[in-house]
C-alpha cells in the first residue's frame, strides 16, 4: 500500500505550547484515509475533481493509496487542529475547492481559502520547491513527471497536486465521520493594540501569546479558565 504523510506547519509546536498554558491539553493523533474506500463512497465528487484537475484515478485505485494526517487533538474540546504550511495555498488547491462537495458542507471559511490560493502562491515557492514537496517518486507515479521547480507550463508540480488531493480527502473524511476539524493558515490574523497581526509571524517571533490563545479559543468554543483569563487583552 502506498502511503502519503501530510505534515503540519512547523509552527504548530509553539502554538501547542501557547495552548497548553490555558489548559488545552493536546496530543497528535494519526488519521489514515483509505483513498479507494473514500472514492467508492463519493464517486461523483471524485469524477468532478478529476475533470477539474485533468487527471485520472487509475493509479490511485490500483496502488491502494493511503493519506495520513497527524492532527493535533485539543482536550477537553473535541476539536482537531491542522496548521497548513504555506505551500498548500496554490492553483491546485484552488481547483479542489471548486468542487460541489463544498456547497453541501462548511468546514472552514471557503472564500478565505480560495483567496489565499489565488494571492499567496508566490509564498508557496519559499518552502514548496524542494524534492519533498514539488515532486517525488510517489507523486510522479500517480500524477506524472513534474516540470522544473516553479514552472507550470507543462505538468506543473505533481507533489503540490497530490497534497491538494490529500487535503480534499481530509475534508471528505471529516465530513463523513463528523470529525471536528479546525484548519489554520499562516495568514490568519488578529487585532493587537489596534494593529492587524499575522499568526505565523507572531509564532515565529514567539509573540502575542494572549491574543493567539483567545483567537483559537473562540474558534473552538473553549472558555479560557478564569485565572488564565484575568489579564485578557481585548
Residue pairs with C-beta under 8 A, 6 or more apart in sequence:
1 63
1 64
1 65
1 66
2 63
2 64
2 65
2 66
2 138
2 141
2 142
3 65
3 66
3 67
3 68
4 65
4 66
4 67
4 68
4 138
4 162
4 166
5 68
5 69
5 70
6 67
6 68
6 69
6 163
6 166
6 167
6 170
7 70
7 85
8 70
8 72
8 82
8 83
8 84
8 85
9 83
9 84
9 85
9 86
9 184
9 186
9 200
10 85
11 83
11 186
11 199
11 200
11 203
11 204
12 72
12 81
12 83
14 203
14 206
15 81
15 83
15 184
15 203
15 212
15 216
16 26
16 72
18 209
18 212
18 213
18 216
19 26
19 74
19 213
19 216
20 26
21 209
21 213
21 228
22 213
22 217
22 222
22 224
22 225
22 228
23 225
23 228
24 74
24 75
24 77
24 216
24 217
24 222
25 74
25 75
25 76
26 72
26 73
26 74
26 75
26 81
27 72
27 73
27 75
28 70
28 71
28 72
28 73
29 70
29 71
29 72
29 73
29 80
30 68
30 69
30 70
30 71
31 68
31 69
31 70
31 71
31 170
31 173
31 179
32 66
32 67
32 68
33 66
33 67
33 68
33 69
33 166
33 169
33 170
33 173
34 64
34 66
35 60
35 61
35 64
35 65
35 66
35 67
35 169
36 60
36 61
36 64
36 65
38 46
38 169
38 172
38 173
38 176
39 46
39 57
39 60
39 61
41 176
42 101
42 172
45 99
45 100
45 101
45 172
46 57
48 99
48 100
49 95
49 96
49 99
49 165
49 168
50 56
50 57
52 95
52 96
52 98
52 99
53 92
53 95
53 96
53 161
53 164
53 165
55 143
55 161
59 141
59 142
60 142
63 141
63 142
65 142
67 166
67 169
67 170
69 82
69 166
69 170
71 80
71 81
71 82
71 181
72 80
72 81
72 82
72 83
73 79
73 80
74 80
74 81
74 220
74 222
77 180
77 220
77 221
77 222
78 180
79 180
79 181
79 182
79 219
79 220
80 179
80 180
80 181
80 182
81 182
81 183
81 184
81 216
82 170
82 181
82 182
82 183
82 184
83 184
83 185
84 167
84 183
84 184
84 185
84 186
85 127
85 128
85 186
86 120
86 123
86 124
86 126
86 127
86 128
86 186
87 124
87 125
87 126
87 127
87 128
87 133
87 160
87 163
88 124
88 163
88 164
88 167
89 113
89 116
89 117
89 120
89 121
89 123
89 124
89 185
90 117
90 121
90 124
90 128
90 157
90 160
90 164
91 117
91 121
91 152
91 156
92 156
92 157
92 160
92 161
92 163
92 164
93 113
93 117
93 160
93 163
93 164
93 167
94 114
94 117
94 118
95 164
96 164
96 165
96 167
96 168
97 110
97 113
97 114
97 117
99 168
101 168
101 171
101 172
101 175
102 110
102 171
105 171
105 175
107 171
107 174
107 175
107 181
107 183
108 181
108 182
108 183
112 185
113 183
113 185
116 185
116 187
120 187
123 186
124 160
125 150
127 133
128 134
128 157
128 159
128 160
129 149
129 150
132 159
133 157
133 159
133 160
133 163
134 146
134 149
134 157
134 159
134 160
135 145
135 146
135 149
135 157
135 158
135 159
136 159
138 162
139 146
139 158
139 159
139 161
139 162
140 146
140 158
142 158
142 162
143 155
143 158
143 161
143 162
144 155
144 158
145 155
145 158
146 155
146 156
146 157
146 158
146 159
147 153
147 154
147 155
147 156
147 157
149 157
170 181
171 181
173 179
174 180
174 181
180 220
182 216
182 219
182 220
184 199
185 199
186 198
186 199
186 200
187 198
187 199
187 200
188 198
188 199
188 215
189 196
189 197
189 198
189 199
190 196
190 197
190 199
190 208
190 211
190 212
190 214
190 215
191 197
191 211
192 208
192 211
192 233
197 207
197 208
197 211
199 212
199 215
202 208
202 211
202 212
203 212
210 231
210 232
210 233
211 233
213 224
213 228
214 224
214 232
214 233
216 222
217 223
217 224
224 232
